[in-house]
């Protein structure tokens, strides 16, 4: 070790606890806690960066008692046992330290402090510089001309002058300081009644503990509160002071089996780090590590990824060779490279295949840049691929093959034989485990960092489209996509095969839905751009009026979009109550806060309406016309199967799921979705599907009776809760019952119900209690579901879809309770999602075989929207309802209601 490279001794135990309590509660998708591991690892990485060339040794407390326990039986006795979530992180922290190549020290019979003190003093005695990385104030006693402390959490460094500035005492008096005032953390008793200020005054006035006890007669003359009686107290408690001094003293003479010079850092074990970072889901560090050339994680069954086996196909002979290989394969990976992510305008630039791990090829077809090499003709190649791609007997696997299928359809290729989709395999396996894009999956399951798109195409405004990327770079990127897809399938499929219910969800729901969604997307929905323009203009005028109202109520103009100005207006000028604060301490103007304030004050109410209409205008009436495809004149949304945790479809460009249906303005937007001439829009949706699922899952007699007898379930609930006859239920009672019915399946508390119904909390609790008295089966279901979720870590839908709950056993009660609420609702939401998907499959098959002129064009929440020839509406509507109702067999009827019209609003 040179002067420029100090020995760095890390107080691992100190950082372990500090990271655990200071950092957010983090866990992997499987629920393994990782917050402390991440905190300590981050600190070690920082030290290695800050002290290049230094030996960094990490010291932890060893399990068992130490000599201090023999001195004082109550030493650290008040400390609670190590929390389970922290105990579970000790092993991975130790493993990461070892994998980093850092010496890890645990010595029995002494504390980490004593080991650090011994090593530090021995190295300092030889004139070497030592840095102790700790957050423990006790360590300040070790500081001298060679030893300094660094706290990487607070970024503070303490040398001798720093200790004096921080504590008001030199390092030589820190033990005396602790002996007098004690230490609650370690249960060092100190002198009763002597706190920090008194201890400091004694030491500054008289010197060390020995000096104080040699001059007790001088204590009364010190300018300290209670100085006259302090000398007597000190004399009476001398034994405790002396004991505390011994307990607070860090041993610097521990007989260690090694010297500081023996602490040489080893080489990092990259494979071990890859495995650990993969398991602990430290994605950023894993990407960084893999970028340095580490091998894939040992879990990779398909072998190391080697790009040397990739082929770039530019000749007829090479193409024929690959066509033959693909024809002989039972399953091959397939991918397209295109000019756009928009499947309606994307042009194929090239295609890639993989037939075995490491055996992949890229066929460039339309790279257009100066100096681009000669490529095979795109139309010719696609014509040769068409029989293969359309052959249902030739199995294909891809990553998000719905996109590829939609792109191929533009070239008159109807992709068939899709056996697997790695995005959906991962999603069905665990919807919350990770993002399901290829890069994330490769990191998680293969320990492999794929070539980022930005690496070949650049970033930002200067990013190239793929046809401008050099063929050499494009080939590695594209062939890797196919190769990684095949390897991912080899990892994911055995996991799904081992879970029959999950395999069934994949094979019977998710995978068959891919072509259905592709056709829906490509057909699109017709919109009236003129009507949207009119709505935008009307919304603009309404927003101007609302802004004027807001200015008047505020007593002057302000920027309605500025939280800072809004906060000043609401809480300073108008003096409204502050209900919540931001993390920085400013009064919050969040949506929920404004909603609560709007119950009593006019300005928040105006602001909420302004925000809602402004979002409606920017998101829909202004934006929808820009999304219309000029060739088709239609909107073509993208449906996403692998986003929501519950299995519900989401959509983007545009997001159809967020168009409001309860407001007049939202319904007007639906009026812009129109039927083409000679057609009508037919909309059919499930009535109260989640409540019906609740009745089925809970088996509650009251709910089953209400649904099976065709009663209005909200009226039935009102009659039960308010103890009145069914025919005497008032509108207000029904409204409250509806809030209770839907609130409870979403885990709403009495506080939440009180807020929604503007009741007192006790009254709301009374309603909930009466509900559970009348519907005991619901209460039993909720309790069973909670208990099962805690035991297994997941809940399931009626069809076997699994919904994991990583925080169901979190130590933070709020997070645990939120997970419990999700556990109760997720089986209902997830089952509803499964039912609507099963309905889509049934309806699609029926239309293809019996009503080819009818098109399924949208799916929103629990609703299907179809384009139907005018003269077929009367026949199609009841048949549609029948097939949707038959999508599941429940203990209660699935009621489907349908309507038709010239536009979506009329149909709904």
N, C-alpha and C positions, 0 to 999 in steps of 0.2 A: 504494500500500500504506500502510495506517495502522499506528499502533503496536499496535493490537489485532489486526491481521491480519499475522503475520510471513510472510516468504517461506519456503516449505517446500521444501527440496531433498532429494530421495529418492535414496539410494544403491541404485539398482535392481539392480546386479550383486551387491552384498552380499546383498540379500534373495533374489535368484534362487537362489543357492547354498544359503543357509540354509534357505529353504523346501523346497528339493529334498531336503536331507538330514534335516531335522527333522520333516517331516510324513509321514503314511502314504503309501504308494505307491498313488496313485489313478489311475484311467483310465476312459475312457468305455466304453460297451458294445462299441464297435468296437475297443477296445484303445489308443486315443490317450491318452498319459500327460497327466495334468492336475494332479498334486499341487503342483508349483511355481507353475503359473498360478493355482490357487486360493489358495495362500498369499500371493503377491504382490498379487493382486487384493483379497484380504481386508484386507491391510495398507493399501493405497491407500484403500479405502472407510473404514477406521478413521481415517486421517489427514484425509480430507475432512470427516468428522463432527467430529473433535476440533478442527480449525482452520477453522471456517466463515469464508468471506470471504477466505481466504488463496489465493495462487497456489501450487499444488503442481506442481513440475516434477520429472520423473523422469529420472535420468541413468544411462546404461548404458556399460560399456566398449565401445569400438569394436573390431572385429576387427583383427588386425595388431599389429606391434611398436610399442613406445613408446620414448621417449628413455632410459628406465631400462635397456632391453635393450642399448643402445649403451654405457651406463656399465658394465654388468656382464652378461657373456654368460650367466651362470648364474641371472640373476634369474628367479624363479618356474619354474626349469627342472625342479624336482622334481614340479611339479604334473602329475597325469595329464591327458590330454585330456578335454574336456568329455564326460560320458556321453551316449550317444545319446538316452536318454530325456529328458535335460535340454535337449539341443540342439533337440529337436523342440518344446520348449515356449517357446523364445525368440520365435518369430514370433507365436504367439497372445498372449503377454504384451504385446509391442509393440503388437499390434492393439487389445488392450483398453485400453491406456494412451491410444492415439490416440482410440478411440471414447469414452472418458470425457471427452475434450476437454482432456487434460493435455499440456503441452509435453513432448516426448520428445527427449532430447539424447544424441547419440553423436558424440564428436569424435576423429578419427584422430590418432595420435601421442602421445596422453596418456591417462591413466586417468580413470575416472569421478571418482576422488578429487580429481584436479587441477582438473577442471571445477567440481566442487562447491566446492573451496577458493577458486578464483578468484571465482566468483559470490558466495560467502558474504562474502569479505573486501571486495569492492567494495560490496555492499549495506550491510555493517556500517560501512564507511568513511563512508557517508552518514547514519549514525545509525539505520539500519533494523534491526529485529529479524529474525533468521534462525534457523530450526530445521532442523537436518540430521537426517534420519531414516536411521539406519544401525545396523548391529550391529558395525561395524569399530572396534576400539580405536584404530587409527591416527588416526582423525578427532578424537580428543580434543585433538590439538595445535592445532586451529582454534578451540577454545572461548575466548571472551572475554566482555566485558560485553554484547555484542550477539548472540553466537552460542551456541546450546545444542544438545545432541544429544538425540535421543529414539530409543529402541529399542522399536518397537511389539510386538516378539515377547516381550520381557521386561517391558514397561511401565515402563521406567526412563528418567529424564530426568537429564542431566548438564549442570550449569552449572559455573562455575569452582570453586565449593566442592565440587560433586559429583565433579569430576575429582580434586581434591586428596584427597577422602575415599576414592575408589576405588583410585587408584594410589599415594597417598602423595606425590604430586608435583603442582605446578601445571601447567597446560597448556603453559607455556613450556618445560618440561623433558621433555615426552613424546618429542620427536624424539631427544633425547640418550639417553633411556631405551631406545628401540628400537635406537639405534646401538650401545649397549654390549652389550645382551643378544641382539640379532639378532631375527629373526622367521622361524620355520620355515615358516610358511604361504607367505610370499613369497620364501623362500630368501635373506633378508638375512643375511649371515654374522655380523655383530657381532664381539665379541672372544671368541675361543675360551676356554672355561672361565669366562666371566662370565655368570652366570645372573641371574634376576630379583632375588633378594635382594642379590647383590653389586652389581648395577647401581644398585639403590635406595640401598644404603649409600653408594656413591661419590657419587651425586648429592646425597643429603641431607647428606653430610659435607663436600663440596668445592664443589658448585655444578655448572655446566654442563660439557659436554664440553671446551670451551676452558679452563675453570677447572681441570678435572682435569689436563689435559696441561700447564698452566702450573704445577701444584703436585704433580708426580709424587712428589717427595721426602716429601710429607705422607701419601701413601697407606699407608705401613707403619704409621703411628700410628693408623689407623682400626680400630675394633673389628669387623673382618671376618675370616672364616675365610680363611687363606692371605694375609693382608694384607702380610706381609713380602716375598713374592715377586711380589705383584700389580703393583707399580709397574713392575718389569722387563717383565712380560708385556704390560702396557698399552703400554709404550714400543715393544716389538717389533711390536705389532699395530696401531700407530697408523694405518697406511694403510687397514687393514680397517675401523677405527672411523670414519675420515673418509668412506670410501666408503659405509659403512652409513648414516651421517648423511645423505648426499646421496640415497641410495635411499629412505630413510624420510621425507624431507621432501616434503610435499604442495606442489606448485607453486601459487602464488596469483597468478600473472601470465601465465596462458595468454592468448594473443591470440585472443579469441573474437569471432565475427562478430555478437554481440548482447550487450546489457547486461541486468542483472537486471530493469530496468524494462520490457524487451521481452517478458518471459515472462508474457504474459496467457493465462489459461485460456479455452478456447473452450467452446461449448455441447456437451454430450454428444450423440453421434450414437446416438439410441435404437435406430434400425433396425439399425445395425451391432452394437450391444450385444446386441440380441435374437438376431441371427444367431449371434454368438459364444457367448452363453450357451446357446443351443439346441444348437449343435454340441458344446460342451464339457460339456453336460448339467449345468449349474449351476442346478438346478431352483428352489431357493429364491430366488436372485437374479432368475431369469427371471420367476417369479411376481410378485415385488415390482415389477419393471420393467413388466410387462404391466398390473399393477394401477394403474400411473400413466398408462396410456393409450397405450402404444407400439403401433406397427403390427406386424402379424404378420411373421414371418421371410420373406425373399424367396423361400424354397423353396415357399411356399404357392401352389399352382397355381390354386386356386379363387377367388382374389381376396380382398380385405379383408373381414373378417366385420363386417357391418353389421346390427344388430338392428332397424333401422327398417323392414325389409321383412317383419317377422313379423306374423302375423295372429292375432287371438283370435276364435274361431268361436263365436258365441252365438245365431245365428239359423238357421232352416231354410234360408233362401236362401243364406247363407254356407256352410253345410254342403254343400248341393247343388253349389255352385260348386267346393268342394274335392274332393268325390267325383268330379266330372267330370274335374278335373285329374289326380287319382290314377289314374283309369281310363285316361287317355291316356298315362300314363307307362310307359316300359319298366322303369324302376327308381326306387323312391322310398324314402326313409329313414322308418323307423317306430319309435315308442317309446311305452311306457306309463308313466304316473305313477300310483303306488299308495300305499296306506297302510302297507305293510310290505315289508321285504326277504324275508320268508318267503313263498315262492310259494304255500304251501298256505292261507294266511289273507289274503293281500293282496287288497284291493279296488281296482278301477280308479277313479281320481279324474279322470283325463283322458288323452287320447291326443294325440300330436304327429306331424307329418309334415314332410318337406322334399322338394321336387320339383326344386330347383335351388339353387345356392349363394345364400344370403340370402333364399330364398323358402320360408318355413316357416310352419306354423300350429300353434296349440294349441287343442284342443277341451276346455274344462272341463266335467266331467260330474257331479262329486259333491263340490264344495267346500262344507263345512258349517261355517260360522261366522257369528256375528251380523253382519248387514249384507251377507252374500254376495250377489252379483248373481244374477239369474235365469239358469239354465243349461239347456241342452238335456237331455232325458230320456236317461239312460244306456242303458237297455234299447233304446230306439228307435234311438239312434245306433249302438250295437253291432250291432243287427240290420241296419242299412243298410251297416255296414262288413263284416259277415260274408262276403258273396259275394266282396268284393274281397280280404279277408285270406286266404280259403281258395282263391283262384284261383291255381293253380300257374303260370299264364302271366303273372301280374303280379309282376314281380321286386321283392323287398324286400331292403333292407340295414339292419342294426341293430348295436347294440353290446351283446353278450351277449344275443342273441335267445332263448336257451334259457329265460331267466327270463320274458321276455314271452310266449313260447309257453305256458309252464306257467300263467301268470296267465290268459291268454285261454282256455285249456282249461276253467277254472272257469266261464267264461261260454259254454261250448259252442261255442267257435270253434277250429277246427283249423288253425292257422297253416300256410300252404303258400306255395311260391314264394320261399323264403328263398334268395337267390343269394349273399349275402355277409354276413360278420359281421366288423366292424372289429377286435374283440378278437382273433379267431382269425387274421385277416390279419396283424396285428402279431406275434402269437405265433409263427406259422409262419415269418414273415420273419426273426425273431431272438428266440428265447425269452428270452435274457438281456439284451436291449438296454435294456429299461425295464419298469416295471410296465405292464400292458395295460389299465388302467382308462381311461375317457375323458379325465379330467383330465390324466393323464400323457401320453397320446397326443397330445392337443391341444397341450400344451406342446412336446413333442418334434418333432412333424411339422408343426404349423401355427403354432408360436410364439404360441399364443393361450391366454390364461388364461380358462378357463370360469367361469361363475358357480358358486361353491361352494354345496353344499346348505345349509351352515351359514349362508350369507348370506341365504337366504330362509326357513329354518326355525329358526334359532337353534341353540344348543349345549346339551349336557348334559341334566340332568333336565327342563329347560324346553323342550327341542326339540319343535317342533310336528310332527305328522304332516302329510303333504302336503295332506290335505283341509282343514286349518286354515290353510293358507297363502293369503294374499290372491291373488285371481285375477290381478291385474295383475303381481305379482311371479312367480307361478307360470308365467304365459304366456311371459315372457322366458326363464326358466330352461328350461322344457320345449321350447319351439321351438328354442332354442339347441342342446339335445341332439340333435335331429333334424338340424339344419343342420350341426353339427360332425361328426356321423356321416357325412353325405353327403360332406363335404369330406375327411374322413379316408380314406374309401374312394377318393376321387379321387387321393389321395397314395399310398396303400398298394398298390392293385391293380397299377399299372404296375410297381412294384418286384417284385411276385410274378410278374407275367407275364414279366418278364425272366429269371426263374429257373425253367425248366420243371420241375425236380424238386420245388421248393418248391410250385409251383402244383399239382402232382399230389397232394402231401401234403394241401394245403388242400381240394382238390376231391374227392378220393377217400377221405380218412380223416376229417379234422377236421369239415368242414361237414356231411357226412351223419350224423355221430355226434350232432349236436345234438338232433334229434327222438328218437333212441334214448334218450339220457340223460334227456331230459325225461319220457318215458314211464316209465322206471325210477324216477325220483325221485317222480313222482306216485303210482305204485302202492305204493311203499314196502315195508317189511319188517315182519312181525308179530313183536312181542316179548311175552314173558311177564313182566309187571311183578311178579307175585307171586314168581317165581323170582329176579328181580333183587333184590327186597327181602330175600329169604333170604340171597343172596350178600353183600349189603351188611352184614347183621348178622354173618355169619360172618367177613367181612374185618375188621369192627370189633373182634371178639374177638381175632382173630389179631394185629392191630396193638397192642392193649393188652398182649398177652403179649410181643410183640417189644420194646415200649417198656420193660417191666419187665426183660427180659433185658439191654437196652442199659444201663439204670440200674445193674444189678448189675455188669456188666462194667466200667462207668465208675467204679464206687466211689461212686455217688451220683446223685441226680436231676439232669437237665438237659433243656433244650429241644432235641429232636432236629431241629427245623426251623431252629435258629439256627447259621449257619456259624461265628460268633464263639465261641459256647460249645463247639461241636463241635471247633473248632481247639484251644481250650484243653485240652479233655479228651484228645484224641488225641496232641497234640504236646508239651504241658507236663506234664499229670498222668501220662499213660501212656508218654510218651517215644518214640512211634513216629517213624520216620524221615520227614523232610520231603522229599517227592518233587518238589514244584513249589510255586511261590509265585504269589500274585495280583499284578496290576499295582501294588498298593500295598505289596507286600512281605510280606503275611501268608501263612502256610502255606495252601495250597489244600486244600479239602475237596470238590473237584469229583468228578463221577461216575467219571472215569477213574482219578483218584488213589485213591479208595476201592476200586475194582476191583483195583488192583494191591496195595494194602495187605491186601485181603481174602484174598489167597493165603496170607498168613502170620499174620494177626491176626484174632481172633474178632469184636471190636466192629465194624470196618468191614463185615464180612460181614452182621452183623445189621442195620446201618444201610442197606445196599443193599436188603435184603429189605423193610425197613420202607418205604423210599422207593418201591420198585416197587409194593407193595401199596397204599400210600396213594394213589398216582397212579391206580391201577386203580380204586379205590373212588370217588374224587372225579370222575374222568373218565367212568367207565362205569356202575358199579352204582348210584351215587347219581344220576348225571345223566341216563342214558338214559330212565328213567321220566318225567322232566320234559319230554322232547322228543317224547313220543308225542302225535300229533294226536288230539284228543278225538273228532273226527268219524269218523276212519278207524280209530282204535285202532292206528295203525302209526307206525313211524319213517320220516321222509322226509329222507334226507340230501341234501346238495347236492354234486354232482360238479363239479370244476373242471378245465377243459381247459387253461387258460392260466396255470399256476402253476409246475410243475416244469420244469427245463431240459431234461430228457430226453424229455418227451412223455408221461410217466406221468400217469394221472389222480390227483388228490388229492380228498379229500372232507372236509366239515365238518358239524357239527351233526347227527349225530355223525361223528367221524373214524373211518371203518371201517378205514382202512389201518393204524392203530396198535394194534388189538386183538391182544394177544400170542397166538401159536399154539403156542409151545413150552412154556408153563407150564400147570400144572393150573388155576390161577386164570383164565388167559386162555381156556382151553377151556371153563370153566364159563360165562363170559360168552357164548360162542358157543352154549351150550346154551339161552340165553334167547331166541335168534332161532329162532322156531318156525314150522312149517307150519300153515296153517289146516286146519280139519277137512275130511277127504276129499282132502287134498293131501300131498305129501312135498317136502322140499327136496332138490334135486339139485345137487351141487357138482362142478364139473369144473375141473381145473387142469393146466397144463403141467408136465411133469416135467423139471427141470434145463434150463429153456429157455435160460438165458444161456450155459451150458456148450455146449449144442448150437449156439447161434449162434456161439460162439467157434470150434467145430470147423469150421463153414461158412466163417466169415470168414478163418480162418488157413489152412484147407486142410491142416492137419496130418494126416499119414497115420495116426499112432497114435490120435488122437482120432476121426477118421472111422471107422476100423476098429472101435473100441470101441462107438461108437453104432450103426453099421450092422449089427454082429453081435449087438446087443442085450445087450452085456456091462454089468455094473455098472461104470460109469465110474470110481467111486472105488476099487473093487477093482482095476480095470485099471491105474489110476495107481499104486496101492500096489505092484502087482506089478512095474511098471517102476522106480519110485523105489527100492524096497527089494530089487530083484533077486531076486524069489522067484516061485514058480509061482502062477498065479491061484487055484488051489484051496487054496493054503496061506497066503493072506493072512489075518492075524489081525484081530480086531475093532479093536485099537489101531492097527494099521497102516492100516486103512481110515479110521479117524477122522482120522489125521494126513494121509492123502492127500486127504480131503475138505476139510480146512482149507487144504491147498496149492491144490487146484483152485479153490476159491472165493476164497481170499486173493489169488491171483495175478491173477485177472480184475478184482479191485478195486485192483490196484496195491500189494498189501501188500509191505512190505520184510522183510528177514531179521529185523530187530528186532521188527516186528509179529508175524511168524510165531512167533518165539521166545517172545514174551509169551503168545500164544494157546495154544501147545502146552507151555508151561513147559519150554522147552529152552534150552541155551546158544545164543548168537547164531551161533557158528561151525557148530554142528550144523544149525541152521535154514538157514544159507546153503548148507551141503552138500546139504540136501534140495532147495533151489531150483535149485542148479546141476545136480543129477542130473535134476530135472524137465525143465529146458530141453535137456539132452543127449538125453533120451528123446523130447521133443516139440519138435524144432527149429522146426517150422512156427509154433508159438505165439510163440517168441522172435522169429522173423522178422516176424510180424504186429505184435508190440508195437513193434519198432524202426521198421517202415514207418509205423505209425500215429503214433508220436512225431514222426518226421521230417516227415510230411505235415501234422501239426497245426502245427508250427513254421513251415512254409512258407506254409500257407493261413490259419491262425488259427482253423480249425474242423475238425470231423470230421463224418462223415455216417452215417446208418443205412442199412440195406439198401434202404430204400424212399425214400431221398433227403432225409429230415429232417436239417436242418443244426443242429449243436450248436456254437455259438461258444465260444471259450476266450480271454477277454480277457487272461488273465495268462500265456499260454503262452510269451511272450517277455519276461516281467517280469525286471527286473534282480535282484530278490530271488530267490535260488535256491530257497528253500523254497516260495515261491508258484509258481515255474515248475515245480518238481517235482510240486506238488499238481495243477497244470493238466495235466501229462503223465499222471498217474495217472487223472485224469478222462477224458483223451483216449482212453486204452486201454479204459476201462470204458463210456464213454458210448455208443459204437456198439452195444454189446451190450444195455445197458439200454434205449436208444432203440429198437432193433429189436424187443426184447421188447414195448415199449409199443405200437409200431405193429402188431405181430402180434395182441395182445389186442384192440386197437381194430378191426382188420379182422375178427377173429372175432366181435366183438359185432355188427358190421354184418351179417355173414353169418347169424348166429344169429337176429337180429331179423327179417330178411327171411324166413327159413325159418319161424319161428314164426307170423308174420303170415299167411303163405300156406298153411301146412300144419298148424299146431298152435295155433289161436287160444286154446285154453284154458290154454296154458302161458305163464308170465310170466317174463321176465328181470328179476330184482329187485335184484341187487347185483353189483358188480365189485370185487374186492379183490386187489391184487398180480397174480398170474398165474391167478386163479381167477374163474369165473363161477358165480353161484348162481341157480337157477331154482325157481319154484314149479310143481310138476307134479301133475296129478290122479293119485291112487294107481294107477289102472288103466292109466296111460300111461307110467309110469316105465321099465318094461323096454324099451319101444320108443324112448322119447326119449333115454335115456342113450347108447346106441351111436351114434345119429344126431348127437347133440350132439358127442361126441368126434370123429366123422368131420369135421364142419364146422370145429371148432376146429383140428384137425390140418391141414386144408386151407387155413388162413389164410395160409400162406407155403410156398414151395417151397425147401427147404434141401437141402444135400448129405447131410444125415442126417435120419432120421424125426423129426417132431414128435410126441412121445408125450404123450397126454392121458389122465389117470386120473380116473374119476368114481365118486361114491358117493352114496347117498341115505339119508335118515332123517327122523325127526320133527322134528329140530332141526339147526342148522348144524353142530354138533360131530359128530353122528352121520354126517352126510353127508360131512364132510371126512375 
